[in-house]
Amino acid sequence: MHIAFDADDTLWHNESVFSLTQKKITEILTSHTRPGPDGDAGHDSLEARLLETERRNLGLFGYGVKGFTLSMIETALDVSQGTVPASVIRQILEAGKAMLEHPVELLPGVEETVKALAERHPLMLVTKGDLFDQESKIARSGLSELFSVIEIVSEKDAATYQRVLRRHSIAPERFVMVGNSVKSDILPVLAIGGNAVHVPYHTTWALEVVEHKGAAQEGFWEIQVMSELPAVLDRIAAQGWNPGAQR
């Protein structure tokens, strides 16, 4: 039995830090924003333009704080038509640095649950994002020694999970992924024949939102808090790791 965890917003808070920073920068930029072609220069327009910039830059910058910071700077230049003061660029850079230095805050029940499971199963950590930033958060979390395998990847799709499982000689039907993102942690694992346990976080980045069938999908499980995970894993094991078994 091989159990893998996502990191950001599954083991510790992450998206809430992004959301607070985005709100702060949006408020700063409001007074420097010039109306676009549609005449809209409000908060909603700023957030939409930042999101579109992030979407466009993902292939170049990847996921994480550094790419987010660069996209914020690009958005500031765009919405101000190049007139944003250097002092505002400095504020954006400082906000990005503060995000990188933000304390790692574990979610409720995570430490106790992961420690208990590590005594019974080999645990993996599969997370995407900037290598340096993710390594730093993992080290500061106090959980790193509980994982026999740590994989930091640039994307989490079916091909990535297949490569990870092949590298560690793990059969998909013996693999369970636990995470908050249906797009990155759940659907790709179901696609390769594994089980996936969804642990919703209270906010989701717009680029991670995806429609799904939920419990109607084979191999899909859902819990509300991490402390519920051991019972679900016992149920999966009792069914012989058959993703399509009745539950």
N, C-alpha and C positions, 0 to 999 in steps of 0.2 A: 504494500500500500504506500503510494507516494503522494504526499499532500504538498501543494504549492500555494504560496500566498502572494498576492499583490502587496505593494508597500503603501504608496500614497493613497490616503482616504480609505484604506482598508485596515492598516496597522496604526497609522497616525494621521493627524489632520494635515491637509495640504491645500485643497481647493479653496477653503475658507480664507487662507492667507492670500491667495491670488485674488479672490473676490474683493477683499478689503483694500488691497493695493490698487486694483483697477478702479474702485470707487474713489479713492483718494486722488489718483492721477486724473480721472475724468473731471472731478471738481476743479482741479488746478487748470486743466486745459479749456474749460468752458469759456473763460474770459479771453482766450486767445484763438478761439475757433471762428473761422469765417464761414458764412453760409455756403453750402454746396449748391449744385445745379438745381436741386429741388427747394432751396431756400431754408432747409432744416439745419440748424446748428445746435440742437439740444443734446441732452445726455444720451437719449436713446440712439441718436445718430452717431454720436461718438463711440458708444459701445459697439454698435453694429460695424463701424469702420475698423475698430480695433480687431474685432473678431474676424473680419474678412482679411485683414492684414496678416493675422496669425495663420489663418487657413492657407493663404498664399505662400507664407514663409516656412511652413512645416517641412517641406521637402528640402529646404536649405539649412534651417537652424535646428530642426528636430524639436523634441518636447523639452520643457523645463524652463527655469527662471531666466536663463540667459537669452533664449529665443524670445520669451515673453517681453523682456526688457528692450531688446532690439526692435520688436514690433511696436512697442509703446512709443519709442523714439521716432520710428518711421511714421506712425499715425500722427504724432504731434507735429511733425514737419508737414504732413499732408493737409491736416485740417486747418493749420494756420497759414497754409500756402507759403511755407518757408520763412515765416516771420516770428516763430516762437523764440523767445529769448533763451540765451545760453543758460541762464539760471534755472529755467524750467527743465532743460535737458539734464542739468546737474541733479535736479530733484528726482527725475526719473531714474537716473543711474543710482542715486543713493537709495531709492526705494527698492531697486533690484538687489542691491547689496544687502539691505536689511532682510529681504526674503531669504537670501542664501544663508544668513546668520540666524534666522528665526529658530527658536528652540524646537526640538522634536517632541511633540505632545502625543503620547499614545492614546488611542481610543479606549473607551471603557471595556474592561474584560480581556483586552488583548494580551497583556503580559502573562496573566494567569493561564489563559487558554493555550497560548503558544508553548509555554513552559511544560504544561501537562502533556500536550500532544508530542512534544519532542522526546519525551521519555518512552513513547510507544511506537513512534513512526519516524522514518527519515523525512525531514522537512526541507522544502525548497523555497527560495524567494525568487520570484520572477517579476521584475519591474522594468519599466521603460523610462527613458529620460536621459539627461546629461550624466555622463559617467562620473565625473568629479562630484557633482552635487548629490547624486544618489549614493555614492560610496560614503560621502560625509554623513548623510542622514542615517544610513544603515549603521555606521559606527557609533553615532551619537544616540541611537535608539536604545542601545543596551540589549538588543535582541540578536545581534549578528552571530553569536556563538551557538545559537539554537538551530541554525540552518546548516545542513550538510552541503547544500549547493546554493550558490547565489548567482543569478543570471541577470545582468543589466543589458537590456536590448534596446534597439532604436525604434522598433515597432512590435506590436503584439497582434499578430494575425496567425492564421492556421499554419502557414509555412514556417513561421518562427517557432511555434510550439512543436511542430514536427521535428525541426532541427534540434531543439533542446532535448526532446525525449529520445531521439536517436543518439545524441551525444552521451546520454547517461543510461542508455539501454533500458528505457522504461516503455512498457506497452501502454498505449493510450487508455485501454480499458482498466488499467491499474493506477490511473492518474486522476487526481481531483484538484481543480484550481479554485481558489477562494479569492473573491475580489469584489470591488464595488462597481466596476464598469462593465455593463452588459456588452458594450462594443468590444472592449479589449480583453476582458477576463472570462467572459462567459461564452459568447457565440463562437469564437474561434476554437475553443476547446470542445464544445459540442460538435463542431464540424468535423473534428478528427476522431470522434468516438469516445471522448472522455466524459467525466462528470464535472459539473461546475456549480459552485455554491455562491449565490449572489448575496452580498451584504451591503444593502443600500446605504449611501452616505447622504446627508441632508441636502447637499447641493452637488450638481454635476456640471462640469464644463460643457458648454454648448456643443463643442466639437466631439464630445464623447456620447452625446445623446443619440439613441437609435431605437426604433420601434422593434418590439420582440413579442413572441408568443407566451412568454412566461412559463408557467407550470405545464403548459401544453407541449412544451418541447422535451424530447427525451433527454434524460441526464441533467435536467435543470432542477436545482434546489434553491431555496431562499430562506435566509434567517434575518432577524432584525438586529441582533447583537451577537458579538463574537462568542459569548458564553454558551450560545445555543449550538455551536459547531460540533462539539464532540458527539452529541446525540444524533445529529444528522449523519456524521461519518459512520457511526455504529449501524445506522439503518442502511446506508449504502453497502457496507461490508456484509451485513446480514443477507442482502439480496444478491450476493455473489458478484458484485460490481457490474451488474447488468444495467446499463444506463436506461433501458427501456422498461425496467421493472415497475410494477404498480407501486405507488407511494401515497 
